[in-house]
Amino acid sequence: MGFRILGTGSALPARSVTNDDLSEFLDTSDEWIFPRTGIASRRICTTETLDDLSLEACRRALDASGVTPGQLDLIICSTTSGDHLIPAQACAVAEGLGASCPAFDVSAACAGFVFALDVADGWFARGRAERVLVVAAEKMSRVVDWQDRATCVLFGDGAAAAVLAAGGESPLATSLTTEPAVEILHVPGIAGSSPYDETERAASVLSMEGRRVFKFGVNAIVDSVRTLCEEAHVAIDDIDHFVFHQANERILSSGVARLGIDDAKVARALSETGNISSACIPLALDRLARAGELEAGQLVALVGFGAGLDVGAMLLHWG
C-alpha cells in the first residue's frame, strides 16, 4: 500500500548554547569544537520539558497536514531520553493532543525515526491504520556527561514529527540493520535502589568510542545509499535530497565525498542544533518542507545511524 507524508513540524528549546558558552566551564573553545564537529551551537532545555517539545512539534505537523488528533489511528514516538520510562513518551503526546489511538515508543537511538517509519508502514500494509503520527523527541542534555568535553559538546535537545497517510509510493526502498556492539555508544540504565542488586552500578551518562563511531557513521551513509539505490533501481544522481543523521560534519563530508554526491543536495542543521539523536532527520525534513525545497515527485533518501549499532535507511517519493 505504501504511505505519503502529509505534513511535518519541529520544536527546539529557546536557549541556544554556543561553543563559547561551553568554554566557561569546560577546557574547550570554539576553535577546538567547530573544526572537529561543524557545531557552533546547540539548543538545550531550561524550562521546557520533552513533553512540551514533543507536543509543539506534533501540533505543527498536524496543522501542516490538516489532520486532527481525533483522526489519528496510531502515534509512534522515537526516543531514548524521554520524560517517562513508564508510560511511553507517545502516551504523553496522545494525552496532550487529546488523541485516543494506540501510542507506543520505539528505541533505535539515532536511527529511531526511520525505524518508526518502517513500523508505520507495516500498519498501513496490514490495513490497521489510515493516518499515523510519528514523532522523534530527544533530550540529550539529560544523558551526557557535562564534564566530558569529548561528548557533551556534540549533543542538543529537540523534537520533530511527521503525519503519514496510507496510500502513496513511499517507501521505494528500506534497509534496517544492526551490527551488535553495545559498549561503543552506551548509556547505562537507571541503577535503582534494590537491596538485592549486587551488580556494578555505573552512572547513567553517555560514553562513546569516537573513532569507531566515526568509521561506522561514514560506512553507514555510503553502504545505505548504495543499498537503497540498488533496491529501488535508481542512480545516486536521481536522488534529489539526502537527509543524513546529523552526528558530525566530518562524518557527513566524508560520506558525501565517497559517494560523489552533489553537496547542495545534502540537508544540514548540525551547526546550530548539534546532534539531537533520532530527531535530527525529521527536523531537517521539516526545514526543507517549510523552505519550499521539497517538490512532489522528488526522491528523498533518509539515513540514520547510531548506538546499537543500528542503521535505518529509507528512500521516499515525496508527495
VMD Tcl script that draws the C-alpha trace (Angstrom):
set ca {
  {0.00 0.00 0.00}
  {2.71 2.50 0.94}
  {2.32 5.92 2.52}
  {2.78 9.61 1.90}
  {3.83 12.40 4.27}
  {1.08 14.97 4.70}
  {2.87 17.42 6.98}
  {5.86 17.96 9.22}
  {6.66 20.00 12.32}
  {9.52 20.63 14.73}
  {10.31 22.35 18.01}
  {13.54 23.40 19.70}
  {14.26 24.80 23.17}
  {14.60 28.57 23.43}
  {18.13 28.50 24.90}
  {20.98 28.40 22.40}
  {24.29 27.37 23.95}
  {27.32 28.42 21.93}
  {30.76 26.90 21.98}
  {31.98 29.97 23.81}
  {29.31 29.35 26.46}
  {30.69 25.86 26.99}
  {34.22 27.20 27.37}
  {33.08 28.97 30.55}
  {33.07 25.65 32.44}
  {34.90 23.24 30.12}
  {38.51 23.18 28.97}
  {37.48 23.79 25.37}
  {36.87 26.54 22.82}
  {35.09 27.29 19.59}
  {38.43 26.89 17.84}
  {38.62 23.32 19.17}
  {34.95 22.31 18.72}
  {33.85 23.75 15.38}
  {36.66 22.44 13.14}
  {36.24 18.94 14.60}
  {32.44 18.77 14.56}
  {30.88 21.53 12.47}
  {28.82 22.53 15.51}
  {28.70 26.20 16.52}
  {25.80 25.98 18.96}
  {23.11 23.65 20.21}
  {19.64 24.10 21.77}
  {19.37 22.99 25.40}
  {16.25 22.66 27.55}
  {15.96 25.03 30.51}
  {12.30 25.38 31.46}
  {10.97 23.17 28.64}
  {10.16 19.51 29.18}
  {10.38 16.90 26.44}
  {6.59 16.64 26.67}
  {6.46 20.35 25.76}
  {8.71 19.97 22.74}
  {7.00 16.78 21.57}
  {3.56 18.36 21.67}
  {4.69 21.53 19.91}
  {6.30 19.56 17.09}
  {3.24 17.31 16.75}
  {0.78 20.20 16.70}
  {2.77 21.90 13.95}
  {2.84 18.68 11.93}
  {-0.91 18.20 12.39}
  {-1.60 21.81 11.39}
  {0.53 21.39 8.26}
  {-1.25 18.15 7.35}
  {-4.82 19.26 8.03}
  {-5.31 16.18 10.23}
  {-6.93 16.46 13.67}
  {-5.85 14.39 16.71}
  {-9.17 12.56 16.59}
  {-8.37 11.29 13.09}
  {-5.13 9.60 14.14}
  {-5.04 5.80 14.19}
  {-1.59 5.46 15.75}
  {1.13 7.53 17.44}
  {4.73 6.30 17.45}
  {7.46 8.14 19.31}
  {11.16 7.54 18.76}
  {13.13 8.42 21.87}
  {15.98 7.26 24.08}
  {15.68 10.13 26.54}
  {12.00 10.52 27.30}
  {10.48 12.31 30.26}
  {8.92 8.97 31.20}
  {10.23 5.43 31.50}
  {6.64 4.46 32.17}
  {4.39 5.27 30.38}
  {5.76 5.69 26.88}
  {6.57 9.20 25.72}
  {3.99 8.61 22.98}
  {1.29 8.23 25.65}
  {2.11 11.71 26.98}
  {1.83 13.02 23.41}
  {-1.55 11.33 22.96}
  {-2.83 12.78 26.23}
  {-1.61 16.27 25.38}
  {-3.20 16.15 21.94}
  {-6.44 14.62 23.15}
  {-5.99 11.60 20.87}
  {-7.43 8.19 21.71}
  {-5.48 5.90 19.39}
  {-2.77 3.35 20.30}
  {0.51 5.01 21.26}
  {3.92 3.50 21.94}
  {7.65 4.23 21.74}
  {10.45 2.72 19.68}
  {14.09 2.86 20.71}
  {16.72 2.60 17.97}
  {18.92 5.52 19.04}
  {19.74 7.94 16.22}
  {18.17 5.62 13.64}
  {14.88 5.62 15.53}
  {12.84 7.87 13.25}
  {13.47 5.64 10.23}
  {12.69 2.53 12.29}
  {9.43 4.20 13.36}
  {8.54 4.97 9.74}
  {9.03 1.30 8.93}
  {6.73 0.30 11.80}
  {4.10 2.72 10.49}
  {4.49 1.25 7.00}
  {3.68 -2.16 8.46}
  {0.46 -0.84 10.00}
  {-0.53 0.62 6.63}
  {0.30 -2.61 4.82}
  {-1.94 -4.61 7.18}
  {-4.80 -2.15 6.86}
  {-4.57 -1.27 10.55}
  {-4.22 2.50 10.06}
  {-5.08 5.34 7.70}
  {-3.23 8.16 9.48}
  {-0.19 7.85 11.71}
  {1.74 10.46 13.68}
  {5.46 9.72 14.01}
  {7.45 11.94 16.37}
  {11.12 11.85 17.39}
  {11.83 13.59 20.69}
  {15.19 13.72 22.43}
  {16.54 15.49 25.49}
  {20.18 14.51 25.15}
  {21.22 17.11 27.72}
  {19.93 14.75 30.43}
  {22.16 11.83 29.43}
  {25.51 13.42 28.52}
  {28.36 13.87 30.99}
  {28.76 17.64 31.19}
  {32.35 17.24 32.37}
  {33.37 15.24 29.29}
  {34.34 17.73 26.59}
  {34.66 14.97 24.00}
  {30.94 14.15 24.10}
  {28.83 16.86 25.74}
  {29.74 19.40 23.05}
  {28.10 17.21 20.40}
  {24.50 16.97 21.56}
  {21.36 19.07 21.82}
  {17.63 18.77 22.53}
  {14.60 18.96 20.27}
  {11.65 17.20 18.66}
  {10.24 16.80 15.16}
  {7.23 14.99 13.75}
  {5.55 13.85 10.56}
  {1.95 12.91 9.78}
  {1.64 9.96 7.44}
  {-1.35 8.79 5.41}
  {-1.99 5.41 3.83}
  {-1.57 5.25 0.07}
  {1.36 6.55 -1.91}
  {4.62 5.41 -3.40}
  {6.79 5.60 -0.28}
  {8.89 3.84 0.65}
  {10.60 2.90 -2.60}
  {13.25 1.07 -0.59}
  {14.00 0.36 3.07}
  {17.06 -1.02 4.83}
  {17.28 -1.70 8.58}
  {20.41 -3.29 10.02}
  {22.09 -3.86 13.37}
  {25.74 -4.64 13.97}
  {25.52 -5.58 17.66}
  {28.05 -3.57 19.67}
  {26.74 -2.18 22.94}
  {29.77 -0.54 24.51}
  {30.79 1.65 21.54}
  {27.99 4.15 22.25}
  {26.29 3.49 25.53}
  {24.12 4.97 28.28}
  {23.71 2.57 31.24}
  {20.23 2.16 32.69}
  {18.96 3.56 35.97}
  {20.61 1.83 38.91}
  {17.52 1.79 41.10}
  {17.55 1.03 44.82}
  {17.06 -2.73 45.09}
  {18.74 -4.08 48.26}
  {19.32 -7.35 46.37}
  {21.18 -5.89 43.39}
  {24.86 -6.86 43.61}
  {25.87 -5.67 40.14}
  {28.12 -2.70 39.49}
  {26.06 0.49 39.19}
  {27.52 2.69 36.50}
  {26.35 6.28 36.12}
  {23.60 6.81 33.54}
  {25.67 9.07 31.31}
  {26.74 8.65 27.73}
  {30.10 7.17 26.77}
  {31.38 6.84 23.22}
  {34.35 5.45 21.33}
  {34.68 8.34 18.91}
  {36.94 6.79 16.27}
  {34.84 3.66 15.94}
  {31.65 5.70 15.75}
  {33.20 7.88 13.04}
  {34.11 4.91 10.86}
  {30.73 3.29 11.46}
  {28.87 6.51 10.56}
  {30.69 7.05 7.27}
  {30.21 3.43 6.23}
  {26.53 3.59 7.21}
  {25.94 6.56 4.89}
  {27.82 5.06 1.95}
  {26.51 1.49 2.24}
  {22.92 2.57 2.91}
  {22.65 4.92 -0.06}
  {24.03 2.26 -2.37}
  {21.63 -0.34 -0.95}
  {18.62 1.95 -1.39}
  {19.58 2.73 -4.98}
  {20.06 -0.94 -5.81}
  {16.74 -1.93 -4.28}
  {14.80 0.90 -5.94}
  {16.69 0.63 -9.26}
  {17.67 4.28 -9.29}
  {21.01 6.03 -9.69}
  {22.52 8.09 -6.88}
  {22.27 11.15 -9.13}
  {18.50 10.57 -9.41}
  {18.02 11.35 -5.70}
  {17.04 14.97 -5.09}
  {17.66 15.26 -1.34}
  {19.83 13.39 1.14}
  {18.83 13.67 4.80}
  {21.51 12.00 6.90}
  {21.76 11.78 10.66}
  {23.47 14.97 11.87}
  {26.21 13.48 14.03}
  {29.34 15.29 12.93}
  {30.24 17.40 9.90}
  {33.31 15.29 9.25}
  {31.16 12.17 9.02}
  {28.78 13.92 6.63}
  {31.50 15.34 4.40}
  {33.41 12.04 4.29}
  {30.30 10.10 3.29}
  {29.34 12.68 0.68}
  {32.84 12.64 -0.81}
  {32.94 8.84 -1.04}
  {29.57 8.74 -2.79}
  {30.33 11.66 -5.08}
  {27.09 13.38 -4.12}
  {26.36 16.99 -5.06}
  {26.81 18.64 -1.66}
  {23.94 21.05 -2.40}
  {21.56 18.08 -2.15}
  {22.59 17.26 1.44}
  {20.41 18.71 4.22}
  {22.24 20.23 7.17}
  {21.09 21.63 10.51}
  {24.03 20.48 12.59}
  {25.84 23.79 13.05}
  {23.04 25.33 15.15}
  {21.36 22.28 16.70}
  {24.09 19.73 17.32}
  {23.26 16.04 17.38}
  {19.63 15.58 18.52}
  {19.74 11.81 18.09}
  {16.62 10.50 16.32}
  {15.12 13.99 15.95}
  {17.84 15.08 13.51}
  {16.30 13.58 10.38}
  {12.68 14.76 10.84}
  {13.95 18.21 11.90}
  {15.93 18.50 8.67}
  {12.92 17.23 6.70}
  {10.69 19.85 8.31}
  {13.13 22.62 7.47}
  {13.27 21.50 3.84}
  {9.48 21.32 3.65}
  {8.90 24.74 5.21}
  {11.55 26.30 2.97}
  {9.62 25.02 -0.06}
  {12.54 22.87 -1.20}
  {10.60 19.60 -1.34}
  {8.59 19.17 -4.52}
  {6.10 16.49 -5.49}
  {7.79 13.60 -7.24}
  {11.24 14.20 -5.79}
  {13.26 11.38 -4.27}
  {14.45 11.81 -0.68}
  {16.95 9.45 0.94}
  {16.99 9.17 4.74}
  {19.88 7.51 6.60}
  {20.00 7.30 10.40}
  {22.76 5.57 12.32}
  {23.63 5.27 15.97}
  {24.01 3.18 19.11}
  {23.29 -0.47 18.76}
  {24.83 -0.23 16.23}
  {21.58 0.45 14.36}
  {21.21 1.79 10.84}
  {17.88 2.78 9.31}
  {17.64 3.92 5.69}
  {14.61 4.69 3.53}
  {14.02 6.15 0.08}
  {10.88 8.30 -0.09}
  {8.88 9.52 -3.05}
  {7.83 12.96 -1.87}
  {4.20 13.90 -2.21}
}
mol new
graphics top color blue
foreach p $ca { graphics top sphere $p radius 0.5 }
foreach p [lrange $ca 0 end-1] q [lrange $ca 1 end] { graphics top cylinder $p $q radius 0.2 }
display resetview
